[in-house]
């Protein structure tokens, strides 16, 4: 959970993840970008692993496209954006939970990214999907839910498309540009929706004692889920700016390298 993640370790992991993304971005040329700006031959996954990852990313891209179409169709049919969560609740839960496989991909070395950071990013979304939005029914009609769902949907369509084309060694510049540009708007949009949703859940969690354990009990332990949610919200304060500005630096690095490669050809 976000509340207990050490900030300095988080930033180091962010750097390692970005290095992994640069490796993916360079897949079309069979080169890997090193920290000093030079390039070297990259050892990619084997043919079976590559085929599996292509299938996985195609399925995930299709899944998030289903969610996007579901949102649009429901919005047009109802003539309002209020309460659209119910129209995509099942596919959202399925495909967001399916992202847990990404942690396994990193752990076994199929994907060159940090297990810690990937686990943090995936679990934070799974936590919001199940432990907040699913568990606190009262927040499901909040506009903030649509805010983060829309941000996640656009982000994941681009992200999984990026990975798919990278694995096929045919990455269009438009997708690379979108991967390293749309986050400028979508990341703050998603974070805002997440924070507002957690905030809206607080009074309901406090009133019902959801997931909380009070003393006395036979295990002699206590747990206050309300406090956990507050700590999760507070953790956004140091973590969001650091990751956001790190991503901006990576955007300049990746897109500048791409432009220089084009000029040299």
SETIBA-815497 format. One record per residue (C-alpha): residue number from 1; residue in three letters; x, y, z. Coordinates in steps of 0.02 Angstrom, whole numbers, plus 50000, padded with zeros to 5 digits. Example, Ala and Ser with C-alpha at 12.3 -4.5 7.8 and 13.67 -1.06 7.14 Angstrom:
# SETIBA-815497
+-----+-----+-------+-------+-------+
!   k !   r !     u !     v !     w !
+-----+-----+-------+-------+-------+
!   1 ! ALA ! 50615 ! 49775 ! 50390 !
!   2 ! SER ! 50684 ! 49947 ! 50357 !
+-----+-----+-------+-------+-------+
This chain:
# SETIBA-815497
+-----+-----+-------+-------+-------+
!   k !   r !     u !     v !     w !
+-----+-----+-------+-------+-------+
!   1 ! UNK ! 50000 ! 50000 ! 50000 !
!   2 ! UNK ! 50054 ! 50177 ! 49964 !
!   3 ! UNK ! 50061 ! 50228 ! 50147 !
!   4 ! UNK ! 50212 ! 50125 ! 50191 !
!   5 ! UNK ! 50317 ! 50144 ! 50034 !
!   6 ! UNK ! 50485 ! 50228 ! 50064 !
!   7 ! UNK ! 50497 ! 50381 ! 49951 !
!   8 ! UNK ! 50681 ! 50367 ! 49906 !
!   9 ! UNK ! 50661 ! 50184 ! 49861 !
!  10 ! UNK ! 50509 ! 50229 ! 49758 !
!  11 ! UNK ! 50606 ! 50356 ! 49655 !
!  12 ! UNK ! 50747 ! 50232 ! 49625 !
!  13 ! UNK ! 50620 ! 50106 ! 49565 !
!  14 ! UNK ! 50541 ! 50237 ! 49454 !
!  15 ! UNK ! 50708 ! 50261 ! 49369 !
!  16 ! UNK ! 50726 ! 50075 ! 49340 !
!  17 ! UNK ! 50550 ! 50065 ! 49268 !
!  18 ! UNK ! 50586 ! 50207 ! 49149 !
!  19 ! UNK ! 50743 ! 50117 ! 49091 !
!  20 ! UNK ! 50632 ! 49969 ! 49055 !
!  21 ! UNK ! 50513 ! 50076 ! 48954 !
!  22 ! UNK ! 50657 ! 50146 ! 48852 !
!  23 ! UNK ! 50710 ! 49967 ! 48818 !
!  24 ! UNK ! 50535 ! 49929 ! 48756 !
!  25 ! UNK ! 50533 ! 50087 ! 48651 !
!  26 ! UNK ! 50695 ! 50036 ! 48568 !
!  27 ! UNK ! 50633 ! 49862 ! 48529 !
!  28 ! UNK ! 50606 ! 49902 ! 48346 !
!  29 ! UNK ! 50791 ! 49932 ! 48321 !
!  30 ! UNK ! 50848 ! 49789 ! 48434 !
!  31 ! UNK ! 50945 ! 49917 ! 48538 !
!  32 ! UNK ! 50938 ! 49961 ! 48721 !
!  33 ! UNK ! 50964 ! 50138 ! 48785 !
!  34 ! UNK ! 51095 ! 50150 ! 48921 !
!  35 ! UNK ! 51103 ! 50286 ! 49054 !
!  36 ! UNK ! 51248 ! 50373 ! 48969 !
!  37 ! UNK ! 51149 ! 50391 ! 48808 !
!  38 ! UNK ! 51243 ! 50256 ! 48712 !
!  39 ! UNK ! 51158 ! 50102 ! 48643 !
!  40 ! UNK ! 51193 ! 49918 ! 48652 !
!  41 ! UNK ! 51116 ! 49760 ! 48586 !
!  42 ! UNK ! 50968 ! 49707 ! 48691 !
!  43 ! UNK ! 50934 ! 49527 ! 48739 !
!  44 ! UNK ! 50746 ! 49511 ! 48723 !
!  45 ! UNK ! 50628 ! 49376 ! 48785 !
!  46 ! UNK ! 50624 ! 49209 ! 48695 !
!  47 ! UNK ! 50499 ! 49173 ! 48556 !
!  48 ! UNK ! 50374 ! 49087 ! 48670 !
!  49 ! UNK ! 50381 ! 49226 ! 48799 !
!  50 ! UNK ! 50366 ! 49357 ! 48661 !
!  51 ! UNK ! 50214 ! 49270 ! 48586 !
!  52 ! UNK ! 50134 ! 49258 ! 48758 !
!  53 ! UNK ! 50167 ! 49443 ! 48794 !
!  54 ! UNK ! 50096 ! 49494 ! 48625 !
!  55 ! UNK ! 49937 ! 49396 ! 48660 !
!  56 ! UNK ! 49926 ! 49466 ! 48837 !
!  57 ! UNK ! 49946 ! 49646 ! 48780 !
!  58 ! UNK ! 49824 ! 49626 ! 48635 !
!  59 ! UNK ! 49694 ! 49554 ! 48754 !
!  60 ! UNK ! 49721 ! 49694 ! 48879 !
!  61 ! UNK ! 49712 ! 49826 ! 48743 !
!  62 ! UNK ! 49549 ! 49750 ! 48681 !
!  63 ! UNK ! 49482 ! 49743 ! 48859 !
!  64 ! UNK ! 49511 ! 49926 ! 48893 !
!  65 ! UNK ! 49438 ! 49968 ! 48722 !
!  66 ! UNK ! 49281 ! 49874 ! 48777 !
!  67 ! UNK ! 49276 ! 49983 ! 48933 !
!  68 ! UNK ! 49297 ! 50141 ! 48829 !
!  69 ! UNK ! 49159 ! 50091 ! 48708 !
!  70 ! UNK ! 49048 ! 50044 ! 48856 !
!  71 ! UNK ! 49071 ! 50215 ! 48934 !
!  72 ! UNK ! 49033 ! 50305 ! 48770 !
!  73 ! UNK ! 48879 ! 50199 ! 48730 !
!  74 ! UNK ! 48808 ! 50215 ! 48905 !
!  75 ! UNK ! 48838 ! 50403 ! 48905 !
!  76 ! UNK ! 48751 ! 50425 ! 48737 !
!  77 ! UNK ! 48606 ! 50313 ! 48788 !
!  78 ! UNK ! 48577 ! 50401 ! 48954 !
!  79 ! UNK ! 48618 ! 50575 ! 48894 !
!  80 ! UNK ! 48723 ! 50604 ! 49050 !
!  81 ! UNK ! 48891 ! 50556 ! 49119 !
!  82 ! UNK ! 48823 ! 50526 ! 49294 !
!  83 ! UNK ! 48825 ! 50345 ! 49356 !
!  84 ! UNK ! 48917 ! 50273 ! 49207 !
!  85 ! UNK ! 49021 ! 50162 ! 49323 !
!  86 ! UNK ! 48883 ! 50032 ! 49329 !
!  87 ! UNK ! 48891 ! 50006 ! 49140 !
!  88 ! UNK ! 49074 ! 49953 ! 49144 !
!  89 ! UNK ! 49092 ! 49885 ! 49321 !
!  90 ! UNK ! 49122 ! 49703 ! 49274 !
!  91 ! UNK ! 49249 ! 49727 ! 49133 !
!  92 ! UNK ! 49339 ! 49859 ! 49238 !
!  93 ! UNK ! 49360 ! 49738 ! 49383 !
!  94 ! UNK ! 49413 ! 49597 ! 49268 !
!  95 ! UNK ! 49544 ! 49687 ! 49167 !
!  96 ! UNK ! 49613 ! 49792 ! 49309 !
!  97 ! UNK ! 49633 ! 49634 ! 49412 !
!  98 ! UNK ! 49712 ! 49551 ! 49260 !
!  99 ! UNK ! 49853 ! 49678 ! 49274 !
! 100 ! UNK ! 49915 ! 49579 ! 49425 !
! 101 ! UNK ! 50000 ! 49466 ! 49297 !
! 102 ! UNK ! 50118 ! 49611 ! 49260 !
! 103 ! UNK ! 50199 ! 49586 ! 49430 !
! 104 ! UNK ! 50233 ! 49404 ! 49384 !
! 105 ! UNK ! 50303 ! 49457 ! 49215 !
! 106 ! UNK ! 50430 ! 49568 ! 49303 !
! 107 ! UNK ! 50470 ! 49437 ! 49435 !
! 108 ! UNK ! 50514 ! 49303 ! 49307 !
! 109 ! UNK ! 50611 ! 49425 ! 49198 !
! 110 ! UNK ! 50497 ! 49431 ! 49045 !
! 111 ! UNK ! 50479 ! 49619 ! 49065 !
! 112 ! UNK ! 50633 ! 49724 ! 49113 !
! 113 ! UNK ! 50546 ! 49828 ! 49247 !
! 114 ! UNK ! 50555 ! 49841 ! 49436 !
! 115 ! UNK ! 50447 ! 49714 ! 49528 !
! 116 ! UNK ! 50427 ! 49836 ! 49673 !
! 117 ! UNK ! 50368 ! 49984 ! 49571 !
! 118 ! UNK ! 50259 ! 49879 ! 49456 !
! 119 ! UNK ! 50183 ! 49796 ! 49608 !
! 120 ! UNK ! 50152 ! 49965 ! 49689 !
! 121 ! UNK ! 50068 ! 50037 ! 49534 !
! 122 ! UNK ! 49960 ! 49885 ! 49499 !
! 123 ! UNK ! 49910 ! 49853 ! 49680 !
! 124 ! UNK ! 49864 ! 50035 ! 49708 !
! 125 ! UNK ! 49737 ! 50023 ! 49566 !
! 126 ! UNK ! 49675 ! 49853 ! 49621 !
! 127 ! UNK ! 49657 ! 49924 ! 49796 !
! 128 ! UNK ! 49553 ! 50070 ! 49733 !
! 129 ! UNK ! 49449 ! 49955 ! 49622 !
! 130 ! UNK ! 49406 ! 49825 ! 49754 !
! 131 ! UNK ! 49442 ! 49895 ! 49928 !
! 132 ! UNK ! 49365 ! 50065 ! 49895 !
! 133 ! UNK ! 49248 ! 50074 ! 49745 !
! 134 ! UNK ! 49182 ! 49896 ! 49757 !
! 135 ! UNK ! 49174 ! 49891 ! 49947 !
! 136 ! UNK ! 49095 ! 50062 ! 49975 !
! 137 ! UNK ! 48941 ! 50056 ! 49864 !
! 138 ! UNK ! 48894 ! 50235 ! 49903 !
! 139 ! UNK ! 49043 ! 50305 ! 49805 !
! 140 ! UNK ! 49002 ! 50213 ! 49644 !
! 141 ! UNK ! 48888 ! 50353 ! 49585 !
! 142 ! UNK ! 49017 ! 50488 ! 49621 !
! 143 ! UNK ! 49081 ! 50586 ! 49471 !
! 144 ! UNK ! 49258 ! 50562 ! 49537 !
! 145 ! UNK ! 49245 ! 50376 ! 49495 !
! 146 ! UNK ! 49213 ! 50418 ! 49312 !
! 147 ! UNK ! 49361 ! 50537 ! 49320 !
! 148 ! UNK ! 49489 ! 50405 ! 49366 !
! 149 ! UNK ! 49406 ! 50270 ! 49260 !
! 150 ! UNK ! 49417 ! 50381 ! 49105 !
! 151 ! UNK ! 49599 ! 50422 ! 49144 !
! 152 ! UNK ! 49643 ! 50239 ! 49173 !
! 153 ! UNK ! 49553 ! 50185 ! 49014 !
! 154 ! UNK ! 49643 ! 50305 ! 48898 !
! 155 ! UNK ! 49809 ! 50272 ! 48983 !
! 156 ! UNK ! 49795 ! 50083 ! 48969 !
! 157 ! UNK ! 49738 ! 50082 ! 48788 !
! 158 ! UNK ! 49893 ! 50181 ! 48742 !
! 159 ! UNK ! 50008 ! 50085 ! 48860 !
! 160 ! UNK ! 49960 ! 49910 ! 48804 !
! 161 ! UNK ! 49962 ! 49964 ! 48621 !
! 162 ! UNK ! 50138 ! 50032 ! 48651 !
! 163 ! UNK ! 50196 ! 49866 ! 48723 !
! 164 ! UNK ! 50113 ! 49765 ! 48584 !
! 165 ! UNK ! 50193 ! 49862 ! 48441 !
! 166 ! UNK ! 50360 ! 49865 ! 48532 !
! 167 ! UNK ! 50360 ! 49676 ! 48545 !
! 168 ! UNK ! 50317 ! 49664 ! 48360 !
! 169 ! UNK ! 50465 ! 49779 ! 48321 !
! 170 ! UNK ! 50351 ! 49903 ! 48235 !
! 171 ! UNK ! 50316 ! 50048 ! 48352 !
! 172 ! UNK ! 50229 ! 50195 ! 48267 !
! 173 ! UNK ! 50293 ! 50364 ! 48325 !
! 174 ! UNK ! 50115 ! 50420 ! 48361 !
! 175 ! UNK ! 50094 ! 50285 ! 48493 !
! 176 ! UNK ! 50263 ! 50322 ! 48569 !
! 177 ! UNK ! 50220 ! 50507 ! 48573 !
! 178 ! UNK ! 50051 ! 50470 ! 48655 !
! 179 ! UNK ! 50134 ! 50354 ! 48782 !
! 180 ! UNK ! 50252 ! 50491 ! 48839 !
! 181 ! UNK ! 50135 ! 50641 ! 48819 !
! 182 ! UNK ! 49956 ! 50601 ! 48869 !
! 183 ! UNK ! 50009 ! 50566 ! 49048 !
! 184 ! UNK ! 50036 ! 50754 ! 49068 !
! 185 ! UNK ! 49847 ! 50772 ! 49079 !
! 186 ! UNK ! 49789 ! 50595 ! 49119 !
! 187 ! UNK ! 49901 ! 50567 ! 49271 !
! 188 ! UNK ! 49840 ! 50720 ! 49369 !
! 189 ! UNK ! 49663 ! 50681 ! 49311 !
! 190 ! UNK ! 49672 ! 50503 ! 49376 !
! 191 ! UNK ! 49753 ! 50553 ! 49541 !
! 192 ! UNK ! 49619 ! 50685 ! 49569 !
! 193 ! UNK ! 49482 ! 50558 ! 49539 !
! 194 ! UNK ! 49565 ! 50431 ! 49654 !
! 195 ! UNK ! 49586 ! 50555 ! 49797 !
! 196 ! UNK ! 49408 ! 50622 ! 49782 !
! 197 ! UNK ! 49339 ! 50444 ! 49780 !
! 198 ! UNK ! 49436 ! 50394 ! 49936 !
! 199 ! UNK ! 49381 ! 50555 ! 50020 !
! 200 ! UNK ! 49199 ! 50519 ! 49977 !
! 201 ! UNK ! 49217 ! 50344 ! 50052 !
! 202 ! UNK ! 49283 ! 50406 ! 50220 !
! 203 ! UNK ! 49117 ! 50449 ! 50307 !
! 204 ! UNK ! 49040 ! 50283 ! 50253 !
! 205 ! UNK ! 49190 ! 50184 ! 50313 !
! 206 ! UNK ! 49190 ! 50276 ! 50479 !
! 207 ! UNK ! 49003 ! 50250 ! 50506 !
! 208 ! UNK ! 49002 ! 50065 ! 50463 !
! 209 ! UNK ! 49173 ! 50016 ! 50530 !
! 210 ! UNK ! 49212 ! 49931 ! 50364 !
! 211 ! UNK ! 49360 ! 49810 ! 50376 !
! 212 ! UNK ! 49403 ! 49879 ! 50548 !
! 213 ! UNK ! 49443 ! 49770 ! 50698 !
! 214 ! UNK ! 49417 ! 49839 ! 50873 !
! 215 ! UNK ! 49475 ! 49782 ! 51043 !
! 216 ! UNK ! 49443 ! 49677 ! 51140 !
! 217 ! UNK ! 49452 ! 49521 ! 51032 !
! 218 ! UNK ! 49531 ! 49350 ! 51050 !
! 219 ! UNK ! 49678 ! 49397 ! 50938 !
! 220 ! UNK ! 49713 ! 49556 ! 51038 !
! 221 ! UNK ! 49739 ! 49660 ! 50881 !
! 222 ! UNK ! 49655 ! 49815 ! 50813 !
! 223 ! UNK ! 49642 ! 49886 ! 50638 !
! 224 ! UNK ! 49564 ! 50049 ! 50582 !
! 225 ! UNK ! 49526 ! 50052 ! 50396 !
! 226 ! UNK ! 49471 ! 50233 ! 50407 !
! 227 ! UNK ! 49646 ! 50282 ! 50464 !
! 228 ! UNK ! 49724 ! 50178 ! 50326 !
! 229 ! UNK ! 49626 ! 50272 ! 50194 !
! 230 ! UNK ! 49683 ! 50439 ! 50267 !
! 231 ! UNK ! 49864 ! 50379 ! 50264 !
! 232 ! UNK ! 49842 ! 50324 ! 50083 !
! 233 ! UNK ! 49780 ! 50498 ! 50038 !
! 234 ! UNK ! 49925 ! 50581 ! 50129 !
! 235 ! UNK ! 50049 ! 50470 ! 50038 !
! 236 ! UNK ! 50000 ! 50551 ! 49873 !
! 237 ! UNK ! 50078 ! 50715 ! 49931 !
! 238 ! UNK ! 50262 ! 50664 ! 49920 !
! 239 ! UNK ! 50243 ! 50528 ! 49789 !
! 240 ! UNK ! 50142 ! 50611 ! 49651 !
! 241 ! UNK ! 50257 ! 50761 ! 49616 !
! 242 ! UNK ! 50415 ! 50654 ! 49615 !
! 243 ! UNK ! 50348 ! 50525 ! 49494 !
! 244 ! UNK ! 50263 ! 50656 ! 49385 !
! 245 ! UNK ! 50419 ! 50762 ! 49361 !
! 246 ! UNK ! 50524 ! 50606 ! 49336 !
! 247 ! UNK ! 50406 ! 50556 ! 49195 !
! 248 ! UNK ! 50424 ! 50728 ! 49118 !
! 249 ! UNK ! 50613 ! 50708 ! 49117 !
! 250 ! UNK ! 50595 ! 50537 ! 49038 !
! 251 ! UNK ! 50479 ! 50609 ! 48906 !
! 252 ! UNK ! 50611 ! 50734 ! 48852 !
! 253 ! UNK ! 50744 ! 50599 ! 48853 !
! 254 ! UNK ! 50645 ! 50471 ! 48751 !
! 255 ! UNK ! 50566 ! 50588 ! 48624 !
! 256 ! UNK ! 50728 ! 50685 ! 48599 !
! 257 ! UNK ! 50821 ! 50522 ! 48566 !
! 258 ! UNK ! 50687 ! 50475 ! 48439 !
! 259 ! UNK ! 50701 ! 50641 ! 48349 !
! 260 ! UNK ! 50891 ! 50626 ! 48341 !
! 261 ! UNK ! 50875 ! 50449 ! 48272 !
! 262 ! UNK ! 50759 ! 50512 ! 48135 !
! 263 ! UNK ! 50880 ! 50648 ! 48085 !
! 264 ! UNK ! 51026 ! 50527 ! 48076 !
! 265 ! UNK ! 50932 ! 50409 ! 47958 !
+-----+-----+-------+-------+-------+
